[in-house]
Amino acid sequence: MANAKISSKVDTVREVDRDRCKLSIVIIGRNEEQFIERGIESTINVRSKIHNTEIIFVDSASTDKSVALASRFPITILQLKPDWPLCVAAGRYTGYRWSGGEYIFFLDGDAEVDSNWLADAVRFLDDNPVYAGVAGVLDEEYITPAGVRTGGATNVFGQDLSCSVIDSKVLGGIALFRRSVLEEVGTVNPHLPTAEDHELCLRIRRAGWKVARIKGRMAIKYTEDRQTLYEVLRRARTRMYNYGAVLKYCQQYGAGWQYCIDTIPYLLSFAIFVLCLTIALPLAVLTDKVMWYVGFVAMTFMAVAIKKGSLKGAVLSIAVRSVSLFKTLLSYLRTHPKSPLDYPTDVIHVQ
């Protein structure tokens, strides 16, 4: 391991005997040596505005220098073991259980938080007890593994910048939550391979709480351009399209359809469209209307191309939906829900 020289010990993660503080910042990451220092530095800046702040970095068994670089900062570092089921949700779950903050802010290891926004967000939750969580404007910079900038996007969630507060259904992975609510409804489910933030917000809203997007730039995230076929295949390989697993868990508390409608309506509509095409094909063959069928498919593709602005955009859009649908169906059939308490807790406490 790259961090073999760093002294460490094994601890069992517990939700008791933790020193309480105003804010816990939980940073998660795996092989983020390219960005982890700037991400941690941005959270260190928060301490000048919210003095009673703890920072916890949860590393998912990185094989690069992530842990060694993070150890230069006055923060807590935990490491998940390589033989555990590793995913974004597992890191957030572990960080939450180790934390003691009245508020929990989840941050990705390849992102920087705006300290002014986070201080405002804490004040917002202090002043508005009906809200359980908030997020803000997220910008992205597209960076290759070699460190070359290839573009970027502002306000990736399309937040209405003219509104101070916008009640929402989901917040995304980077967001601030009220601890007391997470204790009530349950925290991030460590077994979810994707959309763990959507499922959490769904439970929060079903319990009668609100989540919202508030004004201001929350963070900037450094990532690769998602609008490429390579990125689609990478996300498929890393289970980011396994929405069926999330659906299986939501069905446990009667929220399966609500999850589909709130979170993946585009995939639901695509599934219906594919089903109709599948049923229509043999009918077209039997009635000698194959050319009509082919023409309809071609017209549909052109309509998508016009909407996306290019043939490449149309191909990518259909590829995302096709891969997502396949992985969703497959993961639904393969998923056997487990209790969050079944996730291992003997985390490695690096510092």
C-alpha positions as CSV (number, residue, x, y, z in Angstrom):
1,M,0.0,0.0,0.0
2,A,1.2,3.5,-0.8
3,N,0.6,4.6,2.8
4,A,2.4,1.7,4.5
5,K,4.7,4.1,6.4
6,I,1.8,5.9,8.1
7,S,1.1,4.5,11.5
8,S,-2.4,3.3,11.9
9,K,-4.7,1.2,14.0
10,V,-8.0,-0.6,13.6
11,D,-11.0,0.9,15.3
12,T,-14.6,0.0,15.4
13,V,-16.8,2.8,14.1
14,R,-19.4,3.8,16.8
15,E,-22.0,6.5,17.0
16,V,-21.3,6.9,20.8
17,D,-18.7,8.7,22.8
18,R,-18.0,11.2,20.0
19,D,-17.2,14.8,20.9
20,R,-20.0,17.0,19.8
21,C,-19.3,20.0,17.6
22,K,-21.1,22.4,15.4
23,L,-20.1,21.0,12.0
24,S,-18.6,17.8,10.7
25,I,-17.1,17.8,7.2
26,V,-16.9,14.3,5.7
27,I,-14.7,14.0,2.7
28,I,-14.7,10.8,0.7
29,G,-12.3,9.6,-2.0
30,R,-10.5,6.8,-3.7
31,N,-7.2,7.5,-5.6
32,E,-7.7,11.3,-5.5
33,E,-4.1,12.3,-5.1
34,Q,-4.6,14.8,-8.0
35,F,-7.2,16.8,-6.1
36,I,-7.3,15.8,-2.4
37,E,-5.0,18.5,-1.1
38,R,-7.0,21.4,-2.6
39,G,-10.2,19.8,-1.3
40,I,-8.9,19.5,2.3
41,E,-7.5,23.0,2.2
42,S,-10.9,24.4,1.3
43,T,-12.4,22.7,4.3
44,I,-9.6,24.0,6.6
45,N,-10.7,27.5,5.5
46,V,-14.2,26.8,6.9
47,R,-12.7,26.7,10.4
48,S,-12.1,30.4,10.3
49,K,-15.8,30.9,10.0
50,I,-17.2,28.0,12.0
51,H,-14.6,27.4,14.7
52,N,-16.1,24.2,16.1
53,T,-15.6,22.2,13.0
54,E,-14.2,18.7,12.6
55,I,-12.9,17.4,9.3
56,I,-12.9,13.6,8.5
57,F,-11.4,12.1,5.4
58,V,-12.7,8.6,4.6
59,D,-10.4,6.9,2.0
60,S,-11.8,3.9,0.1
61,A,-8.6,1.8,0.1
62,S,-6.7,4.0,-2.2
63,T,-3.6,2.7,-3.9
64,D,-2.1,6.1,-4.7
65,K,-0.7,8.8,-2.4
66,S,-4.2,10.1,-1.3
67,V,-3.7,9.1,2.4
68,A,-0.1,10.3,2.6
69,L,-1.0,13.7,1.2
70,A,-4.1,14.0,3.5
71,S,-2.0,13.2,6.5
72,R,-0.2,16.5,6.2
73,F,-3.3,18.3,7.5
74,P,-4.8,18.4,11.0
75,I,-7.8,16.2,10.2
76,T,-9.1,12.7,11.1
77,I,-8.3,10.1,8.5
78,L,-10.1,6.8,8.2
79,Q,-9.5,4.1,5.6
80,L,-11.9,1.4,4.5
81,K,-10.4,-2.0,3.9
82,P,-9.8,-3.2,0.3
83,D,-11.8,-6.4,0.8
84,W,-14.9,-4.5,1.9
85,P,-17.7,-3.6,-0.6
86,L,-16.4,-0.2,-1.6
87,C,-18.6,2.6,-2.9
88,V,-19.4,6.3,-2.4
89,A,-22.2,5.5,0.0
90,A,-19.9,3.4,2.2
91,G,-17.5,6.3,2.7
92,R,-20.2,8.7,3.6
93,Y,-21.8,6.2,6.0
94,T,-18.5,5.5,7.8
95,G,-17.7,9.2,8.0
96,Y,-21.1,10.0,9.5
97,R,-20.9,7.3,12.1
98,W,-17.5,8.6,13.2
99,S,-18.6,12.2,13.3
100,G,-20.1,14.3,16.1
101,G,-21.3,17.4,14.3
102,E,-24.7,19.0,14.7
103,Y,-24.6,19.4,11.0
104,I,-22.9,17.0,8.5
105,F,-21.5,18.3,5.2
106,F,-20.6,15.6,2.7
107,L,-17.9,16.6,0.2
108,D,-16.2,14.6,-2.6
109,G,-12.4,14.2,-2.6
110,D,-12.2,15.8,-6.0
111,A,-14.1,19.0,-5.0
112,E,-13.5,22.3,-3.2
113,V,-16.2,23.8,-0.9
114,D,-16.8,27.6,-0.8
115,S,-16.3,28.4,2.9
116,N,-18.6,31.4,2.7
117,W,-21.5,29.4,1.3
118,L,-21.1,26.6,3.9
119,A,-21.2,29.2,6.7
120,D,-24.3,30.7,5.2
121,A,-25.8,27.2,4.8
122,V,-25.3,26.4,8.5
123,R,-27.0,29.7,9.5
124,F,-29.8,28.8,7.2
125,L,-30.5,25.5,8.9
126,D,-30.1,27.2,12.3
127,D,-32.8,29.7,11.3
128,N,-35.1,27.3,9.4
129,P,-35.9,24.2,11.5
130,V,-38.3,22.7,8.9
131,Y,-35.3,22.0,6.5
132,A,-33.2,18.9,7.0
133,G,-30.7,19.5,4.3
134,V,-29.5,22.1,1.7
135,A,-27.2,22.3,-1.3
136,G,-26.2,25.2,-3.6
137,V,-24.8,25.9,-7.0
138,L,-22.2,23.3,-8.2
139,D,-19.7,24.1,-11.0
140,E,-17.5,21.6,-12.7
141,E,-14.0,21.7,-14.3
142,Y,-13.2,18.9,-16.7
143,I,-9.7,17.6,-16.0
144,T,-8.0,14.6,-17.5
145,P,-5.9,12.2,-15.4
146,A,-2.9,13.9,-16.9
147,G,-4.1,17.2,-15.4
148,V,-5.2,18.8,-18.7
149,R,-8.3,21.0,-18.6
150,T,-10.8,20.1,-21.3
151,G,-13.7,22.3,-20.4
152,G,-16.2,22.8,-17.7
153,A,-19.8,23.6,-16.8
154,T,-21.4,26.1,-14.5
155,N,-24.5,25.4,-12.4
156,V,-24.6,21.8,-13.4
157,F,-28.0,21.2,-11.6
158,G,-29.6,24.1,-13.4
159,Q,-30.5,25.9,-10.2
160,D,-32.6,29.0,-10.6
161,L,-30.1,31.8,-9.6
162,S,-32.9,34.3,-9.1
163,C,-34.3,32.4,-6.1
164,S,-32.9,32.5,-2.6
165,V,-34.5,29.2,-1.6
166,I,-35.8,26.4,-3.9
167,D,-37.5,23.4,-2.3
168,S,-36.1,20.3,-4.0
169,K,-36.5,16.6,-4.2
170,V,-32.8,15.7,-4.3
171,L,-29.6,17.6,-3.5
172,G,-26.8,15.6,-5.0
173,G,-23.8,14.0,-3.3
174,I,-22.3,17.3,-2.0
175,A,-24.8,18.6,0.6
176,L,-25.3,19.7,4.2
177,F,-27.6,17.8,6.5
178,R,-29.1,18.2,10.0
179,R,-27.7,15.4,12.2
180,S,-30.9,15.0,14.3
181,V,-32.9,14.2,11.1
182,L,-30.3,11.6,10.0
183,E,-30.6,10.0,13.4
184,E,-34.4,9.9,12.9
185,V,-34.7,8.6,9.3
186,G,-31.3,6.8,9.0
187,T,-28.1,8.0,7.4
188,V,-26.7,7.1,4.0
189,N,-27.2,3.4,3.1
190,P,-23.7,2.0,2.7
191,H,-24.9,-0.8,0.4
192,L,-26.2,1.4,-2.4
193,P,-23.8,1.5,-5.4
194,T,-25.3,4.7,-6.8
195,A,-27.9,7.4,-6.1
196,E,-27.4,7.1,-2.3
197,D,-28.1,10.8,-2.0
198,H,-31.4,10.5,-3.8
199,E,-32.6,7.7,-1.7
200,L,-31.6,9.5,1.5
201,C,-33.5,12.7,0.4
202,L,-36.5,10.5,-0.4
203,R,-36.6,9.1,3.2
204,I,-36.1,12.6,4.6
205,R,-39.1,14.0,2.6
206,R,-41.3,11.0,3.4
207,A,-40.7,11.7,7.1
208,G,-42.1,15.2,6.6
209,W,-38.9,17.2,6.3
210,K,-37.8,19.6,3.5
211,V,-34.6,19.8,1.5
212,A,-33.7,22.9,-0.6
213,R,-31.2,24.5,-2.8
214,I,-30.1,27.9,-1.5
215,K,-28.3,30.8,-3.3
216,G,-24.6,30.9,-3.8
217,R,-21.9,28.7,-5.3
218,M,-21.5,25.7,-3.0
219,A,-18.5,24.0,-4.5
220,I,-16.5,23.3,-7.6
221,K,-15.9,19.7,-8.7
222,Y,-12.9,18.5,-10.8
223,T,-14.0,15.6,-12.9
224,E,-13.8,14.1,-16.4
225,D,-16.3,15.2,-19.1
226,R,-19.3,13.0,-18.7
227,Q,-20.4,13.6,-22.3
228,T,-18.2,11.0,-23.7
229,L,-18.7,7.3,-24.5
230,Y,-15.6,6.5,-22.4
231,E,-17.2,8.1,-19.4
232,V,-20.5,6.2,-20.0
233,L,-18.6,2.9,-20.1
234,R,-16.6,3.8,-17.0
235,R,-19.7,4.7,-15.0
236,A,-21.3,1.4,-16.1
237,R,-18.2,-0.5,-15.0
238,T,-18.2,1.2,-11.6
239,R,-22.0,0.5,-11.0
240,M,-23.0,4.2,-11.3
241,Y,-26.0,3.1,-13.4
242,N,-27.2,0.4,-11.1
243,Y,-30.4,2.2,-10.2
244,G,-32.2,-1.2,-9.9
245,A,-30.4,-1.8,-6.6
246,V,-31.7,1.5,-5.2
247,L,-35.2,0.7,-6.4
248,K,-35.0,-2.6,-4.6
249,Y,-34.2,-0.9,-1.3
250,C,-36.9,1.8,-1.8
251,Q,-39.5,-0.9,-2.3
252,Q,-38.8,-2.1,1.2
253,Y,-40.6,1.0,2.6
254,G,-43.1,1.4,-0.2
255,A,-41.4,4.1,-2.2
256,G,-40.4,2.2,-5.3
257,W,-42.6,4.1,-7.7
258,Q,-41.9,7.4,-6.0
259,Y,-38.2,6.8,-6.5
260,C,-38.7,6.1,-10.2
261,I,-40.8,9.2,-10.8
262,D,-38.7,11.6,-8.7
263,T,-35.3,10.4,-9.7
264,I,-35.2,8.5,-12.9
265,P,-38.3,9.5,-14.9
266,Y,-36.1,9.7,-18.1
267,L,-35.2,6.1,-17.7
268,L,-38.8,5.1,-17.0
269,S,-40.0,6.8,-20.2
270,F,-37.2,5.2,-22.2
271,A,-38.1,1.8,-20.8
272,I,-41.7,2.3,-21.9
273,F,-40.5,3.5,-25.4
274,V,-38.3,0.4,-25.8
275,L,-41.1,-1.9,-24.7
276,C,-43.4,-0.3,-27.3
277,L,-40.8,-0.7,-30.0
278,T,-40.2,-4.3,-29.1
279,I,-44.0,-5.1,-29.2
280,A,-44.4,-3.1,-32.5
281,L,-41.6,-4.9,-34.4
282,P,-43.3,-8.3,-34.8
283,L,-46.6,-6.5,-35.6
284,A,-44.8,-4.5,-38.3
285,V,-43.4,-7.7,-39.8
286,L,-46.8,-9.5,-39.8
287,T,-48.5,-6.6,-41.4
288,D,-45.8,-5.8,-43.9
289,K,-45.2,-2.4,-42.4
290,V,-41.4,-2.8,-41.7
291,M,-40.5,0.3,-43.7
292,W,-43.0,2.4,-41.6
293,Y,-41.4,1.0,-38.5
294,V,-37.8,1.8,-39.7
295,G,-39.0,5.3,-40.7
296,F,-40.5,5.9,-37.3
297,V,-37.2,4.9,-35.6
298,A,-35.2,7.1,-37.9
299,M,-37.5,10.1,-37.3
300,T,-37.2,9.5,-33.6
301,F,-33.4,9.5,-33.8
302,M,-33.4,12.7,-35.8
303,A,-35.7,14.4,-33.3
304,V,-33.3,13.4,-30.5
305,A,-30.4,14.8,-32.6
306,I,-32.1,18.1,-33.1
307,K,-32.9,18.4,-29.4
308,K,-29.3,17.5,-28.4
309,G,-27.8,19.7,-31.2
310,S,-25.8,17.0,-32.9
311,L,-25.7,13.4,-34.0
312,K,-23.0,12.8,-31.5
313,G,-25.2,14.1,-28.7
314,A,-28.1,11.8,-29.9
315,V,-25.9,8.7,-30.0
316,L,-24.5,9.5,-26.5
317,S,-28.0,10.2,-25.1
318,I,-29.3,6.9,-26.4
319,A,-26.2,5.1,-25.2
320,V,-26.6,6.4,-21.7
321,R,-30.2,5.4,-21.6
322,S,-29.6,1.9,-23.1
323,V,-26.7,1.1,-20.7
324,S,-28.6,2.6,-17.7
325,L,-31.7,0.5,-18.5
326,F,-29.7,-2.7,-18.9
327,K,-27.7,-2.1,-15.7
328,T,-30.9,-1.1,-13.8
329,L,-32.7,-4.3,-14.8
330,L,-29.7,-6.5,-14.0
331,S,-28.9,-4.9,-10.7
332,Y,-32.6,-5.1,-9.6
333,L,-32.6,-8.9,-10.2
334,R,-29.2,-9.4,-8.4
335,T,-29.8,-7.2,-5.4
336,H,-30.7,-8.7,-2.1
337,P,-31.2,-5.9,0.4
338,K,-29.1,-5.8,3.6
339,S,-29.3,-3.8,6.8
340,P,-26.9,-0.8,7.0
341,L,-25.8,-2.4,10.3
342,D,-24.4,-5.3,8.3
343,Y,-21.7,-3.1,6.8
344,P,-18.2,-3.6,8.5
345,T,-17.2,-1.1,11.1
346,D,-13.6,-2.1,12.0
347,V,-12.2,0.8,10.0
348,I,-8.5,1.7,9.9
349,H,-7.9,4.9,11.9
350,V,-4.8,6.4,10.2
351,Q,-4.7,9.6,12.3
